[in-house]
C-alpha cells in the first residue's frame, strides 16, 4: 500500500468517525448500583432475618462450645493441676475444638449455599426489573455504578428499581 493510499484511508476513517460522533449524543443511559438495589429489597431483608433465626440455635451451640473451651483453658492454667487431670482436660479441649471447627465449617457452608440461592434468584429477578424499567424509560443502556467514575444523580435508577422489585415480588 502506498503512502497516498494509507493517508487517504486514514482520512476517510477519521471523517467517518467524526460524522458518527453526533449519534453518540442520542444514546440514553441509566445507572444502577445493582448490589444496593438487591440488598435493599424487602425479599433480601426478610431472607436475611429468616437465615439468622434459622441458624441461631446452631450459633448458640457454637457459643456454648466456645465457653466450654475457655473454661477448660482456665482450668489448665491453674498452678496445682495434676498431670492426669491436665492430659484429660487437654484431650477434652482438643475434642471440643474439633467439634467447634466442624460445626463452624458446616454452618458456614449451609449459610453460603442458602445465601447464593437467594441472591441468585433475586439477582435474576432484579435484572428483569431493570430491563423493564429501561424499556419503559426508553433507555439504550444501563450500567452498574460500580464500574463508573462519575454519573449524574438524575441517571440513578437504584431506588426506583428496588421499589419496582418490591412491587413485583412482594414479601409473603
Rosetta constraint file for C-alpha pairs under 8 A:
AtomPair CA 1 CA 5 HARMONIC 6.28 0.50
AtomPair CA 1 CA 6 HARMONIC 6.58 0.50
AtomPair CA 2 CA 6 HARMONIC 6.22 0.50
AtomPair CA 3 CA 7 HARMONIC 6.12 0.50
AtomPair CA 4 CA 8 HARMONIC 6.01 0.50
AtomPair CA 5 CA 9 HARMONIC 6.12 0.50
AtomPair CA 6 CA 10 HARMONIC 6.17 0.50
AtomPair CA 7 CA 11 HARMONIC 6.07 0.50
AtomPair CA 8 CA 12 HARMONIC 6.23 0.50
AtomPair CA 9 CA 13 HARMONIC 6.11 0.50
AtomPair CA 10 CA 14 HARMONIC 6.09 0.50
AtomPair CA 11 CA 15 HARMONIC 6.04 0.50
AtomPair CA 12 CA 16 HARMONIC 6.12 0.50
AtomPair CA 13 CA 17 HARMONIC 6.27 0.50
AtomPair CA 14 CA 18 HARMONIC 6.27 0.50
AtomPair CA 15 CA 19 HARMONIC 6.16 0.50
AtomPair CA 16 CA 20 HARMONIC 6.11 0.50
AtomPair CA 17 CA 21 HARMONIC 6.14 0.50
AtomPair CA 18 CA 22 HARMONIC 7.84 0.50
AtomPair CA 20 CA 24 HARMONIC 7.30 0.50
AtomPair CA 21 CA 25 HARMONIC 7.36 0.50
AtomPair CA 22 CA 26 HARMONIC 7.37 0.50
AtomPair CA 23 CA 27 HARMONIC 7.41 0.50
AtomPair CA 27 CA 139 HARMONIC 7.62 0.50
AtomPair CA 27 CA 140 HARMONIC 5.99 0.50
AtomPair CA 27 CA 141 HARMONIC 7.77 0.50
AtomPair CA 28 CA 138 HARMONIC 7.24 0.50
AtomPair CA 28 CA 139 HARMONIC 4.83 0.50
AtomPair CA 28 CA 140 HARMONIC 5.21 0.50
AtomPair CA 28 CA 141 HARMONIC 6.67 0.50
AtomPair CA 29 CA 139 HARMONIC 5.61 0.50
AtomPair CA 29 CA 140 HARMONIC 6.01 0.50
AtomPair CA 29 CA 141 HARMONIC 5.04 0.50
AtomPair CA 29 CA 142 HARMONIC 5.70 0.50
AtomPair CA 29 CA 143 HARMONIC 7.62 0.50
AtomPair CA 29 CA 155 HARMONIC 7.07 0.50
AtomPair CA 30 CA 134 HARMONIC 7.50 0.50
AtomPair CA 30 CA 139 HARMONIC 6.55 0.50
AtomPair CA 30 CA 141 HARMONIC 6.32 0.50
AtomPair CA 30 CA 142 HARMONIC 4.49 0.50
AtomPair CA 30 CA 143 HARMONIC 6.43 0.50
AtomPair CA 30 CA 155 HARMONIC 5.01 0.50
AtomPair CA 30 CA 156 HARMONIC 6.22 0.50
AtomPair CA 30 CA 157 HARMONIC 6.56 0.50
AtomPair CA 31 CA 142 HARMONIC 5.36 0.50
AtomPair CA 31 CA 143 HARMONIC 4.97 0.50
AtomPair CA 31 CA 144 HARMONIC 5.79 0.50
AtomPair CA 31 CA 145 HARMONIC 5.80 0.50
AtomPair CA 31 CA 151 HARMONIC 7.45 0.50
AtomPair CA 31 CA 155 HARMONIC 5.56 0.50
AtomPair CA 31 CA 156 HARMONIC 4.75 0.50
AtomPair CA 31 CA 157 HARMONIC 5.89 0.50
AtomPair CA 31 CA 158 HARMONIC 7.58 0.50
AtomPair CA 32 CA 37 HARMONIC 7.61 0.50
AtomPair CA 32 CA 142 HARMONIC 7.06 0.50
AtomPair CA 32 CA 143 HARMONIC 6.33 0.50
AtomPair CA 32 CA 144 HARMONIC 5.03 0.50
AtomPair CA 32 CA 145 HARMONIC 5.48 0.50
AtomPair CA 32 CA 156 HARMONIC 5.49 0.50
AtomPair CA 32 CA 157 HARMONIC 5.11 0.50
AtomPair CA 32 CA 158 HARMONIC 4.81 0.50
AtomPair CA 33 CA 37 HARMONIC 6.11 0.50
AtomPair CA 33 CA 144 HARMONIC 5.49 0.50
AtomPair CA 33 CA 145 HARMONIC 5.04 0.50
AtomPair CA 33 CA 146 HARMONIC 6.61 0.50
AtomPair CA 33 CA 156 HARMONIC 7.95 0.50
AtomPair CA 33 CA 157 HARMONIC 7.93 0.50
AtomPair CA 33 CA 158 HARMONIC 5.68 0.50
AtomPair CA 34 CA 38 HARMONIC 6.16 0.50
AtomPair CA 34 CA 144 HARMONIC 6.25 0.50
AtomPair CA 34 CA 145 HARMONIC 7.77 0.50
AtomPair CA 34 CA 158 HARMONIC 6.97 0.50
AtomPair CA 35 CA 39 HARMONIC 6.13 0.50
AtomPair CA 36 CA 40 HARMONIC 5.89 0.50
AtomPair CA 36 CA 158 HARMONIC 7.22 0.50
AtomPair CA 37 CA 41 HARMONIC 6.62 0.50
AtomPair CA 37 CA 126 HARMONIC 7.99 0.50
AtomPair CA 37 CA 158 HARMONIC 5.31 0.50
AtomPair CA 37 CA 159 HARMONIC 6.69 0.50
AtomPair CA 37 CA 161 HARMONIC 6.57 0.50
AtomPair CA 37 CA 162 HARMONIC 5.17 0.50
AtomPair CA 38 CA 44 HARMONIC 7.13 0.50
AtomPair CA 38 CA 119 HARMONIC 7.92 0.50
AtomPair CA 38 CA 122 HARMONIC 6.82 0.50
AtomPair CA 38 CA 123 HARMONIC 6.60 0.50
AtomPair CA 38 CA 126 HARMONIC 6.87 0.50
AtomPair CA 38 CA 162 HARMONIC 6.91 0.50
AtomPair CA 39 CA 44 HARMONIC 5.86 0.50
AtomPair CA 39 CA 45 HARMONIC 7.17 0.50
AtomPair CA 40 CA 44 HARMONIC 6.97 0.50
AtomPair CA 40 CA 45 HARMONIC 6.99 0.50
AtomPair CA 40 CA 162 HARMONIC 6.64 0.50
AtomPair CA 41 CA 45 HARMONIC 6.45 0.50
AtomPair CA 41 CA 162 HARMONIC 5.68 0.50
AtomPair CA 41 CA 163 HARMONIC 7.70 0.50
AtomPair CA 41 CA 165 HARMONIC 6.99 0.50
AtomPair CA 41 CA 166 HARMONIC 6.17 0.50
AtomPair CA 42 CA 46 HARMONIC 6.09 0.50
AtomPair CA 42 CA 166 HARMONIC 6.22 0.50
AtomPair CA 42 CA 170 HARMONIC 7.51 0.50
AtomPair CA 42 CA 171 HARMONIC 6.40 0.50
AtomPair CA 43 CA 47 HARMONIC 6.03 0.50
AtomPair CA 43 CA 122 HARMONIC 7.93 0.50
AtomPair CA 43 CA 166 HARMONIC 7.53 0.50
AtomPair CA 43 CA 169 HARMONIC 7.70 0.50
AtomPair CA 43 CA 170 HARMONIC 7.35 0.50
AtomPair CA 43 CA 171 HARMONIC 5.61 0.50
AtomPair CA 44 CA 48 HARMONIC 5.94 0.50
AtomPair CA 44 CA 118 HARMONIC 7.55 0.50
AtomPair CA 44 CA 119 HARMONIC 7.83 0.50
AtomPair CA 44 CA 122 HARMONIC 7.73 0.50
AtomPair CA 45 CA 49 HARMONIC 6.34 0.50
AtomPair CA 46 CA 50 HARMONIC 6.08 0.50
AtomPair CA 46 CA 171 HARMONIC 7.54 0.50
AtomPair CA 47 CA 51 HARMONIC 6.02 0.50
AtomPair CA 47 CA 118 HARMONIC 7.60 0.50
AtomPair CA 48 CA 52 HARMONIC 6.20 0.50
AtomPair CA 49 CA 53 HARMONIC 6.20 0.50
AtomPair CA 50 CA 54 HARMONIC 5.99 0.50
AtomPair CA 51 CA 55 HARMONIC 6.08 0.50
AtomPair CA 51 CA 111 HARMONIC 7.50 0.50
AtomPair CA 52 CA 56 HARMONIC 5.89 0.50
AtomPair CA 53 CA 57 HARMONIC 7.97 0.50
AtomPair CA 55 CA 59 HARMONIC 6.15 0.50
AtomPair CA 55 CA 107 HARMONIC 7.66 0.50
AtomPair CA 56 CA 60 HARMONIC 5.98 0.50
AtomPair CA 57 CA 61 HARMONIC 6.22 0.50
AtomPair CA 58 CA 62 HARMONIC 6.27 0.50
AtomPair CA 58 CA 107 HARMONIC 7.51 0.50
AtomPair CA 59 CA 63 HARMONIC 6.22 0.50
AtomPair CA 60 CA 64 HARMONIC 6.18 0.50
AtomPair CA 61 CA 65 HARMONIC 6.27 0.50
AtomPair CA 62 CA 66 HARMONIC 6.21 0.50
AtomPair CA 62 CA 100 HARMONIC 6.16 0.50
AtomPair CA 62 CA 103 HARMONIC 7.17 0.50
AtomPair CA 62 CA 104 HARMONIC 7.36 0.50
AtomPair CA 63 CA 67 HARMONIC 6.28 0.50
AtomPair CA 64 CA 68 HARMONIC 6.29 0.50
AtomPair CA 65 CA 69 HARMONIC 6.17 0.50
AtomPair CA 65 CA 96 HARMONIC 6.68 0.50
AtomPair CA 65 CA 97 HARMONIC 7.94 0.50
AtomPair CA 65 CA 100 HARMONIC 6.45 0.50
AtomPair CA 66 CA 70 HARMONIC 6.20 0.50
AtomPair CA 66 CA 100 HARMONIC 7.47 0.50
AtomPair CA 67 CA 71 HARMONIC 6.16 0.50
AtomPair CA 68 CA 72 HARMONIC 6.22 0.50
AtomPair CA 68 CA 96 HARMONIC 7.95 0.50
AtomPair CA 69 CA 73 HARMONIC 6.18 0.50
AtomPair CA 69 CA 93 HARMONIC 5.76 0.50
AtomPair CA 69 CA 96 HARMONIC 6.72 0.50
AtomPair CA 69 CA 97 HARMONIC 7.04 0.50
AtomPair CA 70 CA 74 HARMONIC 6.19 0.50
AtomPair CA 71 CA 75 HARMONIC 6.27 0.50
AtomPair CA 72 CA 76 HARMONIC 6.14 0.50
AtomPair CA 72 CA 89 HARMONIC 6.30 0.50
AtomPair CA 72 CA 90 HARMONIC 7.81 0.50
AtomPair CA 72 CA 92 HARMONIC 7.91 0.50
AtomPair CA 72 CA 93 HARMONIC 6.26 0.50
AtomPair CA 73 CA 77 HARMONIC 6.30 0.50
AtomPair CA 73 CA 93 HARMONIC 7.61 0.50
AtomPair CA 74 CA 78 HARMONIC 6.76 0.50
AtomPair CA 75 CA 81 HARMONIC 7.88 0.50
AtomPair CA 75 CA 89 HARMONIC 7.92 0.50
AtomPair CA 76 CA 81 HARMONIC 7.06 0.50
AtomPair CA 76 CA 86 HARMONIC 6.22 0.50
AtomPair CA 76 CA 89 HARMONIC 6.98 0.50
AtomPair CA 76 CA 90 HARMONIC 7.67 0.50
AtomPair CA 81 CA 85 HARMONIC 6.43 0.50
AtomPair CA 81 CA 86 HARMONIC 6.29 0.50
AtomPair CA 82 CA 86 HARMONIC 6.04 0.50
AtomPair CA 83 CA 87 HARMONIC 6.17 0.50
AtomPair CA 84 CA 88 HARMONIC 6.16 0.50
AtomPair CA 85 CA 89 HARMONIC 6.00 0.50
AtomPair CA 86 CA 90 HARMONIC 5.99 0.50
AtomPair CA 87 CA 91 HARMONIC 6.14 0.50
AtomPair CA 88 CA 92 HARMONIC 6.21 0.50
AtomPair CA 89 CA 93 HARMONIC 5.96 0.50
AtomPair CA 90 CA 94 HARMONIC 6.16 0.50
AtomPair CA 91 CA 95 HARMONIC 6.22 0.50
AtomPair CA 92 CA 96 HARMONIC 6.11 0.50
AtomPair CA 93 CA 97 HARMONIC 5.95 0.50
AtomPair CA 94 CA 98 HARMONIC 6.14 0.50
AtomPair CA 95 CA 99 HARMONIC 6.14 0.50
AtomPair CA 96 CA 100 HARMONIC 6.00 0.50
AtomPair CA 97 CA 101 HARMONIC 6.13 0.50
AtomPair CA 98 CA 102 HARMONIC 6.16 0.50
AtomPair CA 99 CA 103 HARMONIC 6.06 0.50
AtomPair CA 100 CA 104 HARMONIC 6.06 0.50
AtomPair CA 101 CA 105 HARMONIC 6.18 0.50
AtomPair CA 102 CA 106 HARMONIC 6.09 0.50
AtomPair CA 103 CA 107 HARMONIC 6.05 0.50
AtomPair CA 104 CA 108 HARMONIC 5.97 0.50
AtomPair CA 105 CA 109 HARMONIC 6.07 0.50
AtomPair CA 106 CA 110 HARMONIC 6.15 0.50
AtomPair CA 107 CA 111 HARMONIC 6.01 0.50
AtomPair CA 108 CA 112 HARMONIC 5.98 0.50
AtomPair CA 109 CA 113 HARMONIC 6.08 0.50
AtomPair CA 110 CA 114 HARMONIC 6.24 0.50
AtomPair CA 111 CA 115 HARMONIC 5.92 0.50
AtomPair CA 112 CA 116 HARMONIC 5.99 0.50
AtomPair CA 113 CA 117 HARMONIC 6.29 0.50
AtomPair CA 114 CA 118 HARMONIC 6.18 0.50
AtomPair CA 115 CA 119 HARMONIC 5.97 0.50
AtomPair CA 116 CA 120 HARMONIC 5.76 0.50
AtomPair CA 117 CA 121 HARMONIC 6.18 0.50
AtomPair CA 118 CA 122 HARMONIC 6.02 0.50
AtomPair CA 119 CA 123 HARMONIC 5.60 0.50
AtomPair CA 120 CA 124 HARMONIC 6.16 0.50
AtomPair CA 121 CA 125 HARMONIC 6.34 0.50
AtomPair CA 122 CA 126 HARMONIC 6.01 0.50
AtomPair CA 123 CA 127 HARMONIC 6.26 0.50
AtomPair CA 124 CA 128 HARMONIC 6.56 0.50
AtomPair CA 125 CA 129 HARMONIC 6.36 0.50
AtomPair CA 125 CA 165 HARMONIC 7.76 0.50
AtomPair CA 126 CA 130 HARMONIC 6.11 0.50
AtomPair CA 126 CA 161 HARMONIC 7.54 0.50
AtomPair CA 126 CA 165 HARMONIC 6.55 0.50
AtomPair CA 127 CA 131 HARMONIC 6.17 0.50
AtomPair CA 128 CA 132 HARMONIC 6.28 0.50
AtomPair CA 129 CA 133 HARMONIC 6.03 0.50
AtomPair CA 129 CA 161 HARMONIC 6.58 0.50
AtomPair CA 129 CA 164 HARMONIC 6.87 0.50
AtomPair CA 129 CA 165 HARMONIC 6.32 0.50
AtomPair CA 130 CA 134 HARMONIC 5.98 0.50
AtomPair CA 130 CA 161 HARMONIC 6.27 0.50
AtomPair CA 131 CA 135 HARMONIC 6.16 0.50
AtomPair CA 132 CA 136 HARMONIC 6.12 0.50
AtomPair CA 133 CA 137 HARMONIC 6.18 0.50
AtomPair CA 133 CA 161 HARMONIC 7.26 0.50
AtomPair CA 134 CA 138 HARMONIC 5.91 0.50
AtomPair CA 134 CA 139 HARMONIC 4.91 0.50
AtomPair CA 134 CA 140 HARMONIC 7.37 0.50
AtomPair CA 134 CA 141 HARMONIC 7.56 0.50
AtomPair CA 134 CA 142 HARMONIC 7.16 0.50
AtomPair CA 135 CA 139 HARMONIC 6.17 0.50
AtomPair CA 143 CA 147 HARMONIC 7.53 0.50
AtomPair CA 143 CA 148 HARMONIC 7.87 0.50
AtomPair CA 144 CA 148 HARMONIC 7.15 0.50
AtomPair CA 145 CA 149 HARMONIC 7.81 0.50
AtomPair CA 145 CA 151 HARMONIC 7.82 0.50
AtomPair CA 151 CA 155 HARMONIC 6.92 0.50
AtomPair CA 151 CA 156 HARMONIC 7.87 0.50
AtomPair CA 152 CA 156 HARMONIC 7.36 0.50
AtomPair CA 157 CA 161 HARMONIC 5.87 0.50
AtomPair CA 158 CA 162 HARMONIC 6.28 0.50
AtomPair CA 159 CA 163 HARMONIC 6.21 0.50
AtomPair CA 160 CA 164 HARMONIC 6.13 0.50
AtomPair CA 161 CA 165 HARMONIC 6.05 0.50
AtomPair CA 162 CA 166 HARMONIC 6.18 0.50
AtomPair CA 163 CA 167 HARMONIC 6.27 0.50
AtomPair CA 164 CA 168 HARMONIC 6.10 0.50
AtomPair CA 165 CA 169 HARMONIC 5.83 0.50
AtomPair CA 165 CA 170 HARMONIC 7.91 0.50
AtomPair CA 166 CA 170 HARMONIC 5.24 0.50
AtomPair CA 166 CA 171 HARMONIC 7.58 0.50
